[in-house]
Amino acid sequence: MLMNTSLKEWKGKIRPDGPGKVTGGIKYLTDLTFPNMLYGKILRSSEPHAEIVSISTDLARKLPGVRAVVTYKDVPGLNGYGIIFPDQPVLCKDKVRYVGDALAAVAADTEEIAEKALGLIEVNYRRLPVIDSTEKALEPGAPLLHPDGNILHRAGYSIGNVEDGFQKSFVIIEETYDVPRQMHAYMETEGGVIVPEPGGKITVYAGTQHGFKDRFQLSRILNIPEKDIRIVSSPMGGSFGGKDELNIQPYGALLALAANCPVKIHQSRQESVKAGLKRHPMKITVKTGADKNGKILAHKVKIIADTGAYATLGPAILDFAVEHVSGPYKIPNMETEGLSVFTNNGVAGEFRGFGGNQITFALEGQMDRLAEKLQIDYLEFRRLNLREAEDPGPLGQRIAPTNGATHVLEAIQKSFFKRADLRNEKGDLNERWKARGTGAAITMHGGGLGAGRMDPAGGRLSFTKDGKIAAAFGFEECGQGLLSVIETILLEEFNCLDKDISIVIGDTDLVPVSGSSTASRATSMVWHSLQKMKDSFRSQMIDLAELATGTPANRMEMGPGGIWLKDAQQSGEAYLSFADLASALVQDRSISVQTSFDFPVSPDATVAGSHFLYAFAAVIVEVEVDILTGRVKVTGMEQAVSAGPVVSPMGYRGQIEGGGAMALGYTLMEHSIIEKGIYLNDNFDTYLIPTIFDVPFEMITEAVEELYEGDEFGPRGVGEIGTVAVAPAIAQAIYNATGCWINKLPVSPELILEKVSFMEGDKWM
């Protein structure tokens, strides 16, 4: 497991929350307990689509040990939630639209009593036709799942004349790509504790990726002011987008207020599968034409996304997919149409990659097929079509100039030739029933929420009375390593020690608004915030030292443990410790700097959601295909990533390697199967995710840190991009090994055997 970067070794230090996590010492929010705490359970619909005839909770309320039962009648405010618009009922009144819809919630002395009480709640349904595919949802006369119909959102983009481009094309490739529903599979399922406070206030200890957004939504539901709701959202055991939307928080809050006791809800894996978000399944039909020299002339794409029963961030995900239809390539004639369609198939929503994974699989598949048809090397074919550094972005908007795509392609080309040399040195590795192949793909990924969307950022630096440099951000630590990022930047900017700083995140009562911990934005926004605050903060610290010592400010600087005389840091002792400096703070004097700003967006964007800052990645993989069993094993994976300066090497590598492993699962094994609106694989005994046996021993991450001349936007986030281009790289490697084109994920053994069976048998003899 290698990481190639230009950084000093000290930047690879252990992350601050690392020891607690690997020893089990850290307390996650679902580990918390409080005096008089009750246990909550949520009754979910057993029907994917039905009218509710009646709900009776009488027997449940009479069960000894039950302290509160709530239904839609007990929601004091808005009975709905959703980040974009609140179309999902907190507790259903007259209709259910998927098997995860909530009907009632119970708080009891024990989890067992609460579970028993759920079984005593009587619900009578009148079943309705189940819309279990986008095709059914779009049929004329199909039952309407929502008042405005079965189409949640339409998105599109066009440029040039696509039909004229096809007329001029020497070769045209048409293909339909089918990508699956994927679970987030975080180790810690949704859960937490909600505590009622004096004066009708509440504190919500539950994992989320946007505490202030949760506070806003809960305020509407509970009909209490936002200032009376405190959200404590870190640490959590994984999210990957799945905890961006509300999950157990409304039910815990309603029960806690009803019982006037703390209430813990922690979903089982089966409950999480039934109620939780999934990656959008998509069917993507693509027609692409190129001239005989390999220049792409036309690209026509139709995306149909199964968004499930409710909106959550479905519209934004479709917009992102439409934006990335052309990826890093310059295509003069394009026509894209996207539909996000309601069905009774659970709820699809935000997931690491945010629509980029699906569309990149289709786009890169087209690149491979065109290159093969034209007999052009597939990496050279990509190079021929890359945008220039100062070209407009994929939706015609102005973007930060970048050579990122060229850099990662060049890096992966060098790796490809090295791997070819190694294979030649080892001789013919093909065993009788094994076929090996190498494949590559590239991608780009927009950071931030995009143009026309509220995307605030900010932070605060202060000097505490106990002599700590305190950094506060409204972000969450969901496993991505944000604490390490903040620590590393603070240590570098102020030349201080670990013990000199304190970091506060994930608590709406203690931190400023920083926006969501999503969209690969947190690292970038922490860096930007500290660039805006550091000079003022440093100046105030030195001014206070001058006041305390009488030494002129221009003779002093911040350093390890305190204030140092300039050019004297070899003496081994600070001139004035931070603790002594803090004693100079008088009652009416404090040191605090706060900033607020918006994520950078394109100055001339005309399409909502289009981005200004992009990261780029190229992936090369080696696979081994067993022709007898159809099983595919990835034996090597390398990713080159262009995302600006690396802040935390271990965190960077962890994101890219972890993203690669997650994408490997998406490509080869993961499929959350729904039949007639019912999940068939609701646990990890039937829904398989990669283990250490499935992940290649050889995983290399190469960081391309160079930014285009004049780029002052610093590091880009890498939380998502490591997942995006892996699937098409594996698909190409399978083709190079077997001659079988892949257009459907996951690549099951059955699919490989079916495709191989059509080929000449003596190829494998």
N, C-alpha and C positions, 0 to 999 in steps of 0.2 A: 504494500500500500504506500505509494509514493506521492509526494506533493512537490512540484517544481515551482519555486517562487524566488524573488530576489530579496526577500525580507531577512532581517537579522534573526538569529536563532532565538533571542529572548522573546520574540513575539509569539513563539510557539508554546508559551507557558500554559499550564493547566487552567482550564476555565474555572471561575470562582465557585460555581455550583457543582463542579465535577465530583469531588470527593463525597459529598452528601448523596449524590445520585447513584454512584457505583457501590456505596456501602449500605444504601437503604436508610441512611440517617435523615434524609430530607423529608419534611412533611408536605405532601401534596394537599390540595384543598379538600379532596375526598377523604383524607386521613384525619381531618379535624373532628373534634368532639367538643360539646358544650354541656354544661349542667342542664338537666331536664330536657335533653334533646329527644325529639321524636324521630320516627323514620317514615319517610314518605314513599308512596307507590302511585303510579299513574296507570289508569285503565285505558288501554288502547283499543281501537276498533278491531274486531275480528273480521270485518267485511271490507273489501277494497272500494266498494261503491254502494251506498245504500242510504235510504231515508231513515231517520230515527223516528220510530213511532212513539217510544216512551223510554224513560230512564227512571228506575226506582232505586234509591239508595237507602231505603228504610232499614232493611236487614243489616246492612253494613254499619249504619250509625248505632245500632243496638248492640253490636259485638263488643264485649268487654275489652278494654284496652285501646279502642278507637277514640281518638281525641278530636278529629276534624274530618269532614268529607265535603268536597267542593265540586260543583258542576258549573255549567254556564251561568246559572242564576246567581252565582257568588262572585262573578267578575265585576268589580265596581266601575271599571272604566271601559276602555275599548277592548272588545273581545276579539282581538286579532293582533298578529305580529308579522314582521317581514322587513328586511333591511331596506328594500326599495319601496314596496307598498304592502300594507298589512292585510294580506288576503288569506292568511292561515289562521283559523280559529284557535284561540287558546284552549277552549273547551267547546266541543261541537254542540250545536243546539238542534239542528234539524237534518243535517246531512253529514256523512263521512265520505271522504274521497280517496283514502288509502288506509292500509292496515295499521299505520302508525298514528292516525288521528286520535287525539286525546278526548275522552268523554267525561272522566271524573278523576279525582285524586284523593288519596286517603293519607292521613297521618295517624300513626299509632305508636304504642309504647315499644314495640319491637317490629322488625322487618317482617317476621313471620305472621304477626297479627295483621299488619297492613296488607300482606299478600292474600291472606285469608279473606279479608274484607273486600278486596277486589272481586273475589269469586262470588260474593253475596250481592253484588250490584247487578240488577236485572236490566238488560237492554233488549228492546224489541226492535228489529230492523225490517224494512221492506226493501229487499234487494233490487238493485238497479243494474242495467247492463254494464259489464266491466270493459272499460276502454284500455286494453292492455298493449296497444301499439300505436305509434304515430299514424300509421296508415288508417287504422280504424277511427282515430280522432279526427282525421281530415276528410273522411267520407261525407258526402252530402247526406244530411239528415241524421248525422251522428248525435247522440245525446250530448248536451252542453254541460261541461264540467264547471264552467263559470258563466256568469251572466253575459259577459262579452264574447263568449265563444271558447273554442279550444286552442286558439293561437295566443300564446302569451306575448310574443314579440316577433317583429320582423326587422331584419337588418339587411343592408346591401351596400354595394359599392360598384361603380363602373367607371371605366376610363377608356377612351379610344373607341374603336369599332371591332368588337370581338369576332363577328362573322367575317369581316374583311380580313382579319388576322388569320382565321382558319383557311380562307381561300388562298392565302399566300404561303401557307405552311407546306413543307415538304413531307412532314410526318405528323400524325395526330394520334394521341393516346387517349382513350376513354376508359374509365374505370370507376367502380363504386367501392368505397371503403367503409367497413363496418367496425365500429369500436365499441367496447363494452362499458357496462356500469361497474365502477370500482369502489370498494370500501376504503375509507381512510385507515382503518385498522390500527388506530392509536392504542397504546397499551392501557392508558387510563380512559375508561369509557366516561361518558358525560355524567357529571355529578357535582355535588358540593353541599354546603350548609347555608341556610338562610336564617338569619337571627333577627328577631324583632327587637327594636331599641325603644327607649323611652320617647314619648311624644309622637308615637305613630311612625317612627323612622324604622328603616331596616338596613342591615348589612348583608350583602350577598357574597358569599365565598364560593365562587364557581368559575371554572376555567372559561375564558372567552378570548377572542382576539381583538376586541374593541370594547373596553369597559364603559366608555362614555356613551357609545351607541346602545349598549345594553341598558344603561341607566335611563336613556331617553325612552326606549321602548317600554321598559317596566313602569316608568312614570305614567305613560298613557294607559297601560293595562290596569294599574293599581289606583289610578286617579289620585296620586300624591305627587308633590313637587319633586323635581329631580334632586334638589339640594337635600332632601330627606332620604335619599337612596345612596348608599355607599357600595361600590363594586370593588371587591378584592379578587383579582383575576390571575395572579401568579403565585407559585409555579403550577404548571399543569403538565400532565404526562402525554404530550403530543396533541396535535390538532390538525395540521396540514390543510386548514380551511374548514374542517368539519365543525368546529366550535365557534365559527365566526357569527353564525346565526344563533338566536336564543334556542335553548333546548329544555333543560329542567327548571330554569330560573323562575318562570312565571308560576309554576305549580308549587314549588317550594315556598315562594313568597306568599301566595294565596293561603297556603296551609299554615305557615308560620304566623301570619296575621290573624287567621281564624282561631288558632289554638293558643296564641300568645306564648309560643315556645319555639326554640330553635328546631328546625326540621332539616334532616339530612335526606337527600335523594341521591342514590348512586346506581345508575342503570346497569343491569346485567348485560353481557355481550348480546344475548338474544334481543333484549329491549333496545339496545343501541342499534342493532341491525335493522329492526323494524321501524324505528322512529327517525334514525339519523340520516344525514345527507349522503349522497353518493356522487361520484363523477358522472357527468352527463354522457349517456350513450348517444352516439351520433351516426347517422348514415350520410356519407359525403360522396356526391357524384361529381366527377371531375372530367373535363375535356381540355387537353392542353396540346397546342401545336407549336412546332419549331421549324426553322428553315434548315437546309442541308448542312449549314455551317455550325449548327448547334445553338442559334439564338432563338430564345422563346419569343413567339409572336402573339400568342393568344392563350387565354386561360379563363375557362368558364367553370364556375363552382356552384353547387347547390348543397346547402347544409340543412339537415333536418335533425334537430336535437330533441330528445325526449326529456322534458323538464320535470315530468312527474306531476304531482297534484297541486303544487303551489309554486309561487314565483321565486322566493328568496332572491338570489342574485342571478337567476337565469337570464334576464335581458343583458346584463353586463357581460356574462360569459359568452353569449352569442356574439355580441359586439366585438369582443376580443378575438374570437375565432375569425370573424369576417376581416378584421384588421390584419391578421397574420396569414391570410390566404396566400399571399405572394411571398411571405417570408423575407429573406434578404435579397430577393431577386428583382431585377428591373424588367417588368413586363409591360409593353406598351398598350396592350388591349386586354381588358379584363371585365368580367361581368360576374358578380357574386350575389347570390340570394340566400338568405338564411331565415329559417323558421324555428322558433322555440315553441314546442307543442305540449299542451297539457294532456296527461294520461292518468290512469290510476296506478301507475308503477312507482310507488314510493315518492320521494322528493329528491330531485337532483339539484346540486348547488355547488358552492365554492369548493374547489379542490386544487391543490398544488399544481400549477400550470395553467389553470383557469381558461380552458378551451384551447390553449396552445398545443397541448399534447395531441389532441384529436386531429386538428387541422394540419399539424406538421407531419403526422403519419401519412396523410393523404398527399400532401405537397411533395414530400421527399420520395414517396413511391412513384409519383409522376416523373420526377427527375431521373430516377433509376431506369424507368422503362423507356424514356426518351433517349437517354444516353446509350442504352443497349440497342435500341432500334437504329440509331445513327452510327453505332460502332465507335463512339467517343468514350474515352476514359471517364468514369462517372464523377471523379473529383474535378477533372478538367472541364467537364460540362458545367458543373456548378460555378467554377471560376469564371467561365465565359459570360455568365449571366448575373454576376453580383452587381449590386449598386455601387456607384462611386461614392467616395467619402462625403461629398457635399450634396449628393442627390436628395430630393425630397423623400419622405418616409412612405410607407406602404399605402397610406390614404391620401397622398399628395401633400401632406403637411410638412412644415419645416421641422427638422429634428436636429439634435446636437450632432454635428459632423462626426463621422466615425469610420474607421477602417477595421472595425472589429470582426466583421465576417471574413475579410481577407486574411487577417492575422490567424484566426482559429483554423481556417482551411489550410493555410500554409503549415501550421503546426501539426495538423493531423496527417498531411501529405508526407511530411518527414517521418512520422511514426509508421505510416503504412509501408514505406520503403524499407524501414528497419525491420519490420515484422516479416516482410517478404524475404529479406536476406536471411533472417533467422530460420524461416521455414526451409529455405534452400539448403542451409547448412545442415539441418537435421535430416534432410532427405525426404522421401515420400512418407508422410505420416498416415496416409489413408489405410486403415485396417479394412478388412473385407466388408464389414457392415457399417462402417463409420464414414461419414463425409464431413469435411471441414471447410469452412469458408470465412472470409473476412468481409465486413460491410462498414459503411460510414454514412453519416448524415450530418447536416448542419442546421442551425436554427437561430432565430433572434427572439427576444422576449422583452416586451415593454414593461417598464417599472412605474409604479404609482397607479392611481385610479383613472387617470386620463383627463383629457380636456372636457370642460363643462361639468365636472363633478367635484363636489366639495372634498378637498384633499388637504386638510390643514396639518401643519406640523409645528413642532416647538419643543422647548425644554427649559430647564432652570438649573443654574449653578448657584450654590450658596456656601457660605463658610459657617460651620456650626460652632456652638459654644464649647463643644468638647474637642475642637480643633480638627474637624474633618472637612474635606472638600466634598460636598454633597451634590450629586447629580440626580435630577429627577426628570423622568420622561413618562408620558402616558402610554407606554408600550407594554406588551406582555412578554414574559419568557415562557414559550410553549415548547421548549426543547431545542430551539434553533440556535442557541448560543448568543443571545443578545447581551446578556450580562458580560460576557467575555469581550464583546465588541466595545461596549461602553467603557469597561475597565481599561482596555488596551489604548483607546484614544485618550482617555484621561491621563494615563501614565506617560504617554508620549508628549502630549501638549504641555503638561505642567511638570514633567521630569520628576515625578513624585513616586512614592512607594505604595504598594497595595494597602498597607495599614493607614495611609493618609486619606483614603477616599471612602465614601459610602455611596451606595447606589439605591435609589428608590424607584420602583416601577410597579405597575399593576395595582394601583390603589387610587380610586378617583378622588378620595379626600386629601391625598397628599401630593398629587402630581398635576402638572399642567396638561392641557390638551395637546396631544402629539399626533392624533389620527390613528388609524387602524394598524395593527401588526399583521398586515397582509400585503399582497401585491409587490413583494420583494422591495419594500420601501423602508423598513425600520433602520437597517444599517446606514443607508444613504442619509436618512433624515437625522439620525444621531450625529453623523459626521457634519452635516450642514449646520445643525444647531450649535454644535461646539465651535465651529469656525466663526459663527456670528457672536458667540458669547465670550470666547477665551480672552480677547484683548482687554475688554472692560473688566472682566473678573480679575485677571492678572494685575491690572493697574490698581484696582481697589485693594488687593492684597498687599502690594508693595507700598501703597500710600499708608495703609494701616501700620505696616512695619516701620515706616519712617516716623509715624506718630509715636510708636512705642519705643523706638531706640534713639531717635534724633539723627540717625544716619541718612544722608541724602538718598532719595529713591533711586537715582541713576547708578548707585553703587551696589544695588541689591537685585536679586533674582530668585525665583522660586526653584526649589530643588528637593532632593530626597529628605523627607522628614520636616521640612520647614523652609525658612528664608536663608539664603546664602549670600555672602559677599561675592561679587563677581570675581571670576578667576581664582576662587578659593575652594572649589569643590573637591580638590585633592586633599584637603586637610582632614577630611573624615568626619567633620562635625558641623552641623548647621549653625549659622550665626544666631538664629532665633527659631526655636521649634514651633511647629504649628500649635501645640498646646499653649505655649507661652504667648503666641500671637493672639490666640483666642481670648486670653485673659485681658487683652487690651480692648476688646469689644465692650463698649459701654452700653447702657440700656437703650439709648436713643440712636445707636449706630449699629448697622448690620451690613453685611456684604451679601448681595443677592443680585443676580442678573437673569433676566428671563427673555426669551425670544418667541415670537410666533410668526409663521409665514406659511406659504402654500408650496406643495410639491411642484417642481418646475414643469410647465406645460408648454406646448407649441404656441408661439405667438399668432399663428394664422390658421390654426386647425378649424376646419369646417364640419368635421364629423365628430359627434360626441364620443368621448372615450378614447380618442386617438392619443398616442403617446409621443413624448419628446425624447426621453432617455431609454436606450435599449442596451441590453446585454446580449452577447453572442456566444454560441457554443458549437463545437464540432465533436462528434463521437466516433470512435472506431472500436469495433468489437470483433472478437473471434468466436465462432460457434462450432460445436460438434453435434452432428445430427446422427442419431442411431436409426438406420433405415429399417431395422427389424421392429423396433418399438415405436418409432415416430417421435421419440423424446429429443428435445433440443437442450443442450447445455451451453451456457455462455462461459467460455474458458478465459477470456481476457476482455478488459474494457478500459479504454482511455478516453478522457474528456479534456479538451482544451477550451478554456473559458476566458472570454474577454469581458471583464466587468470592472475595469479600473483597478486602482491600488487595492491590494489585499490588506485588510485590517487585522483579522485573526486567522492565521494559517490553519490551525487545527479546526476551527469552526468552518472555514471555507472548504477544506477537504471533507469534513464531515457532511456538509450539505451536498456536495457533488457526489460523493460515494453513496450516501444515503439515498439521494435522489435517484442515482443509477440503479440501486437495488430495488427501490419502489417501482421504477419504470420497468425493470426486468419482470417483476410480478405482473404488471399491467400487460406486458407483451406476451408472456408465456403461460400464465396460470390463473390470473384473477378474473373472475366473472361473477358478479352478484346476480344470480339468475332469478327472474320473476316469471311465474306462469299464472295467468289469470289473476294478476294483482297480488299474488302471494309469494313471499321469498322462500326459495327452496333450500338455500344454504345460509343458515342463520347462526353459524358458529364456525370456529376455525378447524373443526374436524371435517367440514365439507367445503368451506371457503378457504382455499389454500393460498398462503403468502410465502414469499421466499424465506428460507432459513439460511444459516451459514453454509450449508452444503450446496445451495443453489447459487450463491454469490461467487463470482470468480475470485480466485486468490490474487490474481494480478489485476489491480485497479490503480490507474495512474491519473492524477489530476495535474494539469499544467495551467498555471495562471498566466494569462497574457495581461500585464498590468498597464501597458502603454496606452495612453489616451491621445486623441488627435490634438494637434497643436492648438493651444488656446482653450482647450476644454477645462473648465474650472468646476465641474460638477462632481468631482471626486468619485468615491467608490459606489458602484451599483450593487444592489442586493443579488445574492445567488441562491436564495431559498427555493426557487422554482426551476431554474433553467437546467439543472442537472437531471431533471426528469423528462425533458421535452423531446429530445432527438434520439433517445435510446431505442424506442420501438422501430422506427424506420431503419436504423442501422442494423438491428438484429434481423429484420425482414430481408434486407439486402444480403446479409451474410448467409441466410438460409437459401436464398436464390443462388448465390455463388457456390454454395455447397451442393445443392440438389437440382438446380434448374427450376425450382417451383416458386412462382410469384405468390406473395402473401398479400391479401387485401382485407383480411379479417383478423381481429384480435379477440381473445388471446389465441396464440398459435398452439392449438391442442395437438397431442399425438395423433388423434383421429384425423385431423385435417392434413397433417404431413403424410400419413399413410395413404389417405385418399388421393392426394396429389401425386405421390410417388408411384402409386399403382398404375397410373396412366402412362408412365414413362417406360422405356425399354427395360425389361428385367435384367438383361445381361450387363447393363451399366453397373450393377451392384454385385455381379458374380466374380 
